[in-house]
Amino acid sequence: MRQAEPSATQQADSSPTGLAAGKARLLSQVEAAVPRGYPRWQWQAVAAGMVVLVLLGVLVIRSCSVSMPDLGGPGGLGAVGAPGQPAGSAVEALPAALRNTAACRPHSSGTGVDTCVIAAGDPLLSGGITGGRELSFQVQLVSGGRLAQTVQQWRSSAGTVVSDGAVFAAVSASATVLFADTRSGLRVDTGSFTGQSGARAFLARSGLLQ
């Protein structure tokens, strides 16, 4: 006997087109059953955000570890480099002849004042201008406003004004040298000489007055 021929529906399902449609339906069912992952751009955004957070954390830690500058300072003359003060060392601002001859040390910690000594037998003191004694002097850098005020006081009280301009130099009644360079902020106060002529000779020899 002849077997029953397959129905039209069975023939359609066994055809290539029917198989493809069934496969597509199966894939759609599987995809619906399994949760979909996040889109790639979302993962990239999350990773970028984590990198930014890590960098911010590193910056915060480093900023906390940096020591704060010392905002305080002693009163009076103030340290070299304080606001309004010329930068640099006062000794370095001296003329070479004086800087290379004198032995200098800080007068006191944090004041910006140096005390210098020239030995008694040094050529700068030749001719007995100090009576055979060593010469001590103080040097400092002073802000423009305070130095101008100091010069004004010297001008009114000094015995003899030797130079009165951007560079001020005077010899006091006790034969000490008062020197101020308003361009650099340099101030020099010396000990006593034997007289006016000795003080003037020192100003010329030391290079303070060119």
BAFI-3210 file (N, C-alpha, C; in Angstrom, 3 decimals, decimal comma, padded with zeros to 6 digits):
// residues 210
n [1|2|3|4|5|6|7|8|9|10|11|12|13|14|15|16|17|18|19|20|21|22|23|24|25|26|27|28|29|30|31|32|33|34|35|36|37|38|39|40|41|42|43|44|45|46|47|48|49|50|51|52|53|54|55|56|57|58|59|60|61|62|63|64|65|66|67|68|69|70|71|72|73|74|75|76|77|78|79|80|81|82|83|84|85|86|87|88|89|90|91|92|93|94|95|96|97|98|99|100|101|102|103|104|105|106|107|108|109|110|111|112|113|114|115|116|117|118|119|120|121|122|123|124|125|126|127|128|129|130|131|132|133|134|135|136|137|138|139|140|141|142|143|144|145|146|147|148|149|150|151|152|153|154|155|156|157|158|159|160|161|162|163|164|165|166|167|168|169|170|171|172|173|174|175|176|177|178|179|180|181|182|183|184|185|186|187|188|189|190|191|192|193|194|195|196|197|198|199|200|201|202|203|204|205|206|207|208|209|210]
n.u [000,830|000,362|002,159|000,881|001,030|003,006|001,565|000,772|001,642|003,620|005,434|006,191|007,442|009,688|011,173|013,944|013,405|011,541|013,043|014,930|013,288|012,373|014,723|015,337|013,202|013,811|016,266|015,461|013,850|015,720|017,406|015,604|015,239|017,737|019,458|020,334|023,619|025,312|025,521|028,474|029,489|028,566|030,048|032,577|032,219|031,850|034,358|036,026|035,090|035,898|038,691|039,046|038,201|040,202|042,483|041,790|041,803|044,541|045,631|044,503|045,694|048,393|048,349|047,718|049,999|051,932|053,982|053,018|053,998|056,100|054,417|054,799|056,964|059,782|059,557|060,502|063,284|062,753|062,900|065,140|063,700|061,101|057,670|057,774|060,455|063,688|064,881|067,359|070,767|072,118|074,859|075,822|075,120|076,986|079,800|082,421|085,064|084,668|083,045|084,683|086,641|085,702|084,702|081,755|078,745|075,482|073,683|071,611|069,313|067,041|066,662|067,743|069,922|073,382|076,489|079,624|083,218|086,278|089,631|092,244|094,716|094,112|094,328|092,241|091,914|094,172|096,623|095,877|093,177|091,305|092,530|094,203|092,586|090,321|087,557|084,140|080,964|077,480|075,207|072,395|069,348|066,787|063,363|062,031|060,407|060,905|063,637|063,902|062,789|064,664|066,908|066,039|066,024|068,750|069,721|068,882|070,169|072,806|076,358|077,958|076,994|077,893|077,155|074,164|071,599|070,380|072,124|072,989|075,200|076,786|078,646|078,656|078,411|080,005|081,893|081,150|080,146|077,311|075,382|073,339|071,740|069,282|068,384|069,026|068,339|070,217|071,726|074,195|075,936|078,570|081,290|083,199|085,478|088,715|088,291|086,652|087,984|089,079|086,761|085,705|087,729|087,433|084,908|085,526|087,586|086,350|084,508|081,907|081,173|081,362]
n.v [-001,194|002,278|004,782|007,460|010,654|013,444|016,263|019,562|021,418|020,051|019,666|022,288|022,938|021,364|022,404|024,487|027,180|027,056|025,839|027,832|029,840|028,599|028,340|030,988|031,705|030,093|031,153|033,697|033,107|032,026|034,211|035,886|034,533|034,565|037,017|040,118|041,518|044,571|047,366|047,982|050,617|051,544|050,085|051,117|053,755|053,444|052,393|054,550|056,440|055,260|055,429|058,197|058,737|057,391|058,882|061,377|060,717|060,166|062,701|064,166|062,911|063,515|066,307|066,693|065,793|067,669|070,027|072,929|076,295|078,294|080,749|082,533|084,885|086,495|089,593|093,067|093,564|091,583|088,602|087,923|087,988|088,103|089,342|092,277|092,562|092,805|090,133|087,606|087,327|089,498|089,802|088,939|091,067|092,967|095,005|093,482|093,757|094,244|092,118|089,884|090,228|090,571|088,691|087,088|086,486|085,302|087,699|087,251|084,551|084,385|087,132|088,371|089,966|090,407|090,132|091,427|091,220|092,879|092,160|093,586|094,066|094,259|095,409|097,171|098,646|100,041|102,553|103,273|103,875|102,903|103,029|100,874|098,808|096,024|096,140|096,175|095,595|095,880|094,337|094,335|093,581|095,731|096,667|098,916|101,146|101,249|101,582|104,073|105,652|105,298|106,481|109,115|109,740|109,489|111,508|113,796|113,655|112,863|113,513|114,303|114,346|112,343|111,256|111,693|110,378|107,903|106,180|106,475|107,910|108,551|110,121|109,732|111,700|110,384|109,263|106,986|104,927|105,336|103,712|103,327|101,711|102,432|101,157|098,426|097,816|097,508|097,934|099,310|099,490|100,737|100,255|102,541|104,900|106,513|109,105|111,594|111,565|108,998|107,423|108,246|107,346|104,597|104,188|104,644|102,754|100,300|099,994|100,721|103,304|104,292]
n.w [000,000|-000,590|001,156|003,199|001,866|002,965|004,623|003,425|005,277|006,738|004,687|004,203|006,636|006,585|004,609|003,442|003,959|006,007|008,032|008,600|009,601|011,914|013,355|013,824|015,476|017,698|018,561|019,277|021,459|023,231|023,649|024,890|027,262|028,499|030,379|028,940|028,358|029,450|027,209|025,242|025,309|027,720|029,614|029,028|029,786|032,546|033,286|032,616|034,437|036,861|036,604|036,666|039,300|040,765|040,038|041,106|043,823|044,237|043,760|045,878|048,089|047,643|047,785|050,437|051,643|051,119|052,644|054,427|053,756|055,900|057,336|059,282|060,934|062,381|064,171|063,837|061,883|060,044|058,034|055,295|052,102|052,906|052,501|050,550|050,891|049,392|047,361|048,085|049,395|051,842|052,195|049,748|048,211|048,698|047,607|045,642|046,655|049,346|050,116|049,688|051,530|054,162|057,048|057,576|059,438|060,467|062,311|064,163|064,408|061,739|061,354|059,156|059,238|058,953|060,636|060,108|059,959|059,533|059,411|061,455|060,181|057,482|054,070|053,412|055,662|055,955|056,853|059,326|059,760|061,470|063,851|064,278|064,982|064,422|062,128|062,543|061,064|060,204|057,961|055,827|054,018|053,131|052,839|050,322|051,247|054,031|054,007|052,789|054,762|056,787|055,583|055,495|058,213|058,767|057,143|058,421|060,831|060,571|060,683|058,427|055,103|052,493|050,042|048,318|046,949|044,730|045,883|049,172|051,440|054,488|057,135|060,488|063,539|065,321|063,739|062,267|059,486|057,500|055,254|052,371|049,739|047,698|045,445|045,491|048,063|049,996|053,147|055,215|058,230|060,010|062,407|064,465|063,010|062,979|062,339|060,236|057,743|057,631|057,532|055,077|053,405|053,686|052,509|049,837|049,275|049,783|047,797|048,102|047,440|044,209]
ca.u [000,000|001,133|002,142|000,219|001,971|002,989|000,684|001,446|002,313|004,849|006,373|006,704|008,352|010,937|011,880|014,989|012,826|010,912|014,094|015,511|012,333|012,363|015,967|015,221|012,299|014,512|017,260|014,780|013,393|016,886|017,843|014,643|015,393|019,023|019,571|021,305|024,681|025,290|026,190|029,909|029,780|028,316|031,213|033,661|031,941|032,102|035,806|036,588|034,740|036,749|040,031|038,998|038,135|041,515|043,382|041,420|042,273|045,990|045,903|044,142|046,708|049,627|048,175|047,735|051,343|052,819|054,062|052,642|055,114|056,087|053,880|055,192|058,320|060,080|059,282|061,674|063,801|062,154|063,859|065,338|062,737|059,742|056,951|058,295|061,892|064,437|065,294|068,788|071,549|072,667|076,307|076,054|074,889|078,127|080,821|083,325|086,215|084,232|082,511|085,767|087,562|085,057|084,168|080,384|077,892|074,175|073,662|070,721|068,540|065,776|066,520|068,243|071,057|074,676|077,578|080,870|084,429|087,481|090,791|092,939|095,804|093,663|094,623|091,114|092,016|095,540|096,725|095,406|091,871|090,520|093,395|094,815|091,589|089,465|086,325|082,914|079,820|076,280|074,664|071,058|068,501|065,603|062,371|062,204|059,769|061,604|064,978|063,745|062,567|065,959|067,749|065,548|066,514|070,193|069,952|068,629|070,977|074,199|077,284|078,346|076,442|078,899|076,429|072,727|070,866|069,985|073,052|073,175|076,309|077,033|079,533|077,985|079,237|080,959|082,772|080,693|079,609|075,922|075,290|072,093|071,522|067,832|068,091|069,122|067,858|071,360|072,033|075,438|076,257|079,907|081,814|083,834|086,808|089,437|087,794|085,911|088,801|089,180|085,475|085,605|088,670|086,832|083,839|086,126|088,335|085,460|083,657|080,541|081,009|082,145]
ca.v [000,000|003,544|005,583|008,766|011,738|014,494|017,400|020,777|022,093|019,331|019,951|023,655|022,980|020,678|023,142|025,367|028,413|026,738|025,604|029,129|030,540|027,943|028,695|032,378|031,726|029,499|032,113|034,803|032,615|031,902|035,563|036,436|033,841|034,929|038,482|040,746|042,289|046,013|047,763|048,212|052,011|051,748|049,585|052,071|054,931|053,071|052,283|055,900|057,072|054,708|055,993|059,582|058,703|057,005|060,022|062,389|060,250|060,351|064,133|064,589|062,404|064,265|067,677|066,663|065,492|068,814|070,845|074,314|077,198|079,007|082,082|083,413|085,417|087,368|091,005|093,891|093,710|090,591|087,770|088,216|087,275|088,322|090,249|093,631|092,547|092,362|088,741|087,342|087,508|090,840|089,729|088,824|092,377|093,841|095,066|092,327|094,034|094,133|090,769|088,902|090,530|090,467|087,415|087,420|085,452|085,863|088,408|086,408|083,700|084,850|088,592|088,853|090,856|089,734|090,890|091,150|091,749|093,005|092,049|094,859|094,265|094,192|096,633|098,110|099,475|100,572|103,981|103,498|104,547|102,420|103,049|099,564|097,824|095,432|096,901|095,381|096,306|095,072|094,479|093,757|094,043|096,363|097,054|100,283|102,145|101,352|102,121|105,508|106,284|105,292|107,497|110,423|109,947|109,718|112,808|114,870|113,530|112,520|114,634|114,738|113,547|112,192|111,007|111,761|110,063|106,497|105,677|107,454|107,612|109,643|109,843|110,269|112,513|109,489|108,736|105,706|105,044|104,954|103,519|102,718|101,688|102,269|100,305|097,015|097,641|097,224|098,879|098,980|100,326|100,327|100,757|103,868|105,159|107,522|110,429|111,737|111,176|107,540|106,889|108,505|106,450|103,260|104,184|104,556|101,499|099,129|099,915|101,165|104,476|104,127]
ca.w [000,000|-000,613|002,394|003,047|001,571|004,005|004,371|002,933|006,400|007,023|003,620|004,392|007,778|006,268|003,565|003,987|004,509|007,288|009,021|008,983|010,458|013,226|014,046|014,282|016,632|018,832|019,041|019,963|022,758|024,109|024,011|025,850|028,543|029,094|030,501|028,050|028,999|029,208|025,968|025,390|025,642|029,145|030,340|028,828|030,614|033,947|033,461|032,607|035,701|037,917|036,439|037,150|040,762|041,275|039,874|042,098|045,125|044,296|043,887|047,235|049,014|047,450|048,275|051,901|052,112|050,900|053,847|054,247|054,009|057,164|057,100|060,365|060,843|063,500|063,964|063,645|060,533|059,164|057,328|053,884|051,283|053,386|051,596|050,527|051,050|048,223|047,475|048,033|050,605|052,000|051,990|048,308|047,601|048,968|046,553|045,698|047,518|050,737|050,329|049,703|052,625|055,472|057,534|057,975|060,019|060,843|063,595|064,963|063,506|061,186|061,254|057,880|059,490|059,090|061,249|059,394|060,598|058,712|060,294|061,671|059,233|056,094|053,308|053,425|056,867|056,044|057,173|060,688|059,750|062,619|065,027|064,466|065,416|063,393|061,887|062,438|060,481|059,984|056,616|055,702|052,923|053,709|051,834|049,848|052,091|055,316|053,773|052,545|056,066|057,475|054,946|055,932|059,579|058,680|056,495|059,387|062,046|060,291|060,744|057,082|054,013|051,442|048,790|048,573|045,723|044,808|046,899|050,244|052,348|055,428|058,262|061,671|064,431|065,985|062,683|061,720|058,134|057,277|053,808|051,901|048,287|047,557|044,288|045,889|049,431|050,866|054,224|055,916|059,387|060,461|063,665|064,406|062,448|063,769|061,998|058,984|056,593|057,628|057,082|053,641|052,736|053,666|051,507|048,506|049,129|049,858|046,616|048,389|046,581|042,979]
c.u [000,875|001,011|001,492|001,264|001,877|002,126|001,487|002,217|003,619|005,891|006,991|007,721|009,688|011,726|012,941|014,432|012,203|011,932|014,709|014,591|012,300|013,595|015,897|014,327|013,001|015,533|016,613|014,290|014,556|017,361|016,913|014,827|016,679|019,126|020,654|022,355|024,543|025,963|027,645|030,215|029,536|029,495|032,394|033,477|032,229|033,601|036,463|036,294|035,601|038,165|040,085|038,984|039,487|042,496|043,083|041,906|043,767|046,341|045,593|045,203|047,997|049,510|048,207|049,144|052,307|052,815|053,714|053,842|054,953|055,644|054,283|056,601|058,557|059,772|060,561|062,060|063,160|063,222|063,975|064,366|061,313|059,038|057,472|059,798|062,557|064,905|066,817|069,470|072,131|074,170|076,633|075,865|076,035|079,050|081,838|084,488|085,864|083,763|083,626|086,737|086,954|084,625|082,800|079,668|076,550|074,236|072,791|069,786|067,255|065,621|066,938|069,401|072,315|075,671|078,884|082,041|085,555|088,672|091,575|094,025|095,390|093,969|093,474|091,197|093,406|095,521|096,178|094,030|090,950|091,359|094,001|093,841|090,904|088,207|085,153|081,818|078,671|075,713|073,328|070,379|067,189|064,658|062,482|061,633|060,501|062,998|064,917|063,530|063,872|066,884|067,327|066,032|068,012|070,483|069,816|069,551|072,455|075,084|077,608|077,744|077,459|078,241|074,947|071,974|070,334|070,867|073,281|074,321|076,560|077,999|078,925|078,954|080,280|081,862|082,425|080,112|078,177|075,714|073,972|072,019|070,039|067,454|068,078|068,545|068,969|071,561|073,273|075,646|077,602|080,188|082,562|085,196|087,477|088,963|087,066|086,716|088,943|087,897|085,302|086,536|088,093|085,723|084,404|086,810|087,419|084,615|082,219|080,205|081,925|082,562]
c.v [001,258|004,282|006,923|009,834|012,822|015,657|018,582|021,475|021,436|019,591|021,338|023,712|022,340|021,379|024,045|026,633|028,168|026,487|026,915|029,897|029,930|028,277|030,106|032,479|031,176|030,471|033,261|034,381|032,495|033,271|036,203|035,823|034,242|036,454|039,021|041,524|043,771|046,320|048,123|049,640|052,300|051,245|050,551|053,322|054,650|053,003|053,661|056,628|056,573|055,270|057,422|059,623|058,350|058,174|061,125|061,999|060,447|061,823|064,639|064,152|063,204|065,686|067,733|066,449|066,650|069,702|072,284|075,208|077,903|080,438|083,059|083,913|086,344|088,811|091,774|093,973|092,753|089,836|088,203|087,386|087,404|089,277|091,671|093,722|092,197|090,932|088,636|087,625|088,911|090,841|089,655|090,162|093,348|093,913|093,936|092,558|093,853|092,720|089,731|089,103|090,244|089,035|087,698|086,208|086,094|086,516|087,666|085,697|084,380|086,345|089,124|089,816|090,012|090,681|090,466|091,830|091,768|093,032|093,357|095,108|094,252|095,504|097,634|099,074|100,087|102,078|104,303|104,131|104,045|102,409|101,692|098,492|097,191|096,278|095,930|096,243|095,322|095,379|093,755|094,285|094,526|096,764|098,546|101,346|102,348|101,934|103,626|106,261|106,364|106,367|108,893|110,744|110,230|111,114|113,955|114,816|113,273|113,758|115,177|113,797|113,535|111,998|110,979|111,604|108,647|105,760|106,789|106,985|108,827|109,167|110,523|111,089|111,676|108,771|107,302|105,960|104,542|104,889|102,845|102,826|101,406|101,410|098,830|096,751|097,384|098,343|098,390|099,996|099,850|100,806|102,058|103,831|106,236|108,940|110,414|111,235|109,660|106,892|107,084|107,574|105,037|103,173|104,014|103,205|100,280|098,947|100,318|102,409|104,316|105,494]
c.w [000,000|000,709|002,121|002,828|002,638|003,593|003,884|004,021|006,717|005,960|003,785|005,509|007,466|005,181|004,187|004,593|005,858|008,359|009,502|009,907|011,842|014,029|014,606|015,500|017,866|019,422|019,795|021,328|023,743|024,576|025,020|027,223|029,255|029,181|029,583|028,843|028,688|027,876|026,237|025,817|027,114|029,984|030,209|029,684|032,082|034,211|033,499|033,909|036,845|037,824|036,968|038,671|041,369|041,180|040,877|043,485|045,292|044,489|045,288|048,230|048,894|047,978|049,789|052,436|051,932|052,136|053,520|054,508|055,336|056,912|058,188|060,172|062,005|063,164|063,714|062,185|059,564|058,410|055,879|053,075|051,778|052,436|051,690|050,662|049,726|048,431|047,438|049,353|050,657|051,747|050,503|047,597|047,848|047,755|046,737|046,658|048,991|051,049|050,463|050,858|053,992|055,775|058,136|058,555|060,367|062,216|064,598|063,999|063,054|061,036|059,892|058,024|059,647|059,739|060,596|060,107|059,579|059,664|060,327|060,628|057,777|055,371|053,279|054,606|057,016|056,305|058,542|060,762|060,863|063,893|065,318|064,925|064,200|063,252|061,765|061,818|060,294|058,607|056,553|054,444|053,514|052,584|051,526|050,761|053,403|055,132|053,514|053,854|056,861|056,915|055,385|057,348|059,572|058,133|057,505|060,600|061,791|060,339|059,373|056,051|052,882|050,086|049,109|047,251|045,840|045,803|047,916|051,123|053,220|056,500|059,477|062,513|065,157|064,988|062,291|060,332|058,111|055,769|053,463|050,382|048,064|046,356|044,670|047,269|050,428|051,886|054,961|057,031|059,929|061,879|063,434|063,719|063,300|063,466|060,666|057,786|056,498|057,128|055,580|052,854|052,644|052,624|050,100|048,295|049,034|048,608|046,872|047,574|045,380|042,437]
res [m|r|q|a|e|p|s|a|t|q|q|a|d|s|s|p|t|g|l|a|a|g|k|a|r|l|l|s|q|v|e|a|a|v|p|r|g|y|p|r|w|q|w|q|a|v|a|a|g|m|v|v|l|v|l|l|g|v|l|v|i|r|s|c|s|v|s|m|p|d|l|g|g|p|g|g|l|g|a|v|g|a|p|g|q|p|a|g|s|a|v|e|a|l|p|a|a|l|r|n|t|a|a|c|r|p|h|s|s|g|t|g|v|d|t|c|v|i|a|a|g|d|p|l|l|s|g|g|i|t|g|g|r|e|l|s|f|q|v|q|l|v|s|g|g|r|l|a|q|t|v|q|q|w|r|s|s|a|g|t|v|v|s|d|g|a|v|f|a|a|v|s|a|s|a|t|v|l|f|a|d|t|r|s|g|l|r|v|d|t|g|s|f|t|g|q|s|g|a|r|a|f|l|a|r|s|g|l|l|q]
***
